[in-house]
Amino acid sequence: MDKTIELIKETLDKVRPFINRDGGDVEFVDFIDGIVYVNMKGACADCMLIDTTISDGIEIILMEEVPGVLGVKLASEMPEKK
């Protein structure tokens, strides 16, 4: 699991410059049951295209480059810990 999280963070570092160009950023929060949870920051936090950025950008890249990643969601959608 630690190796997977390390690979997720490395992959996010690869996409970060593209997000930074639009004045935004992405922050890794957690990896639970195949889902990567992130916070979008800066201009991306309130952007109308946030869902597209996640599903058509970040999610596709993470699913291609990191075995075990099934999807990406905002941290606000994380399941509550029991």
Residue pairs with C-beta under 8 A, 6 or more apart in sequence:
1 31
4 31
4 66
4 67
4 68
4 69
5 28
5 31
7 65
7 66
8 28
8 31
8 36
8 62
8 66
8 69
9 28
11 61
11 62
11 65
11 66
12 26
12 28
12 38
12 58
12 62
14 61
15 26
15 57
15 58
15 61
16 25
16 26
18 57
19 25
19 26
19 44
19 53
22 43
22 44
22 47
23 42
23 43
23 44
24 40
24 41
24 42
24 43
24 44
24 45
24 47
24 53
25 40
25 41
25 42
25 44
26 38
26 39
26 40
26 41
26 44
26 58
27 38
27 39
27 40
27 41
28 36
28 37
28 38
29 37
29 38
29 39
29 75
29 78
30 36
30 37
30 75
30 78
31 37
31 69
32 78
32 79
33 70
34 68
34 69
34 70
34 71
35 69
35 70
35 71
35 72
35 73
36 62
36 69
36 71
36 72
36 73
37 72
37 73
37 74
37 75
37 77
37 78
38 54
38 58
38 72
38 73
38 74
38 75
39 45
39 74
39 75
40 47
40 50
40 53
40 54
40 74
44 50
44 53
47 53
50 74
54 72
54 73
54 74
55 72
58 72
59 71
59 72
62 69
62 72
63 69
63 70
63 71
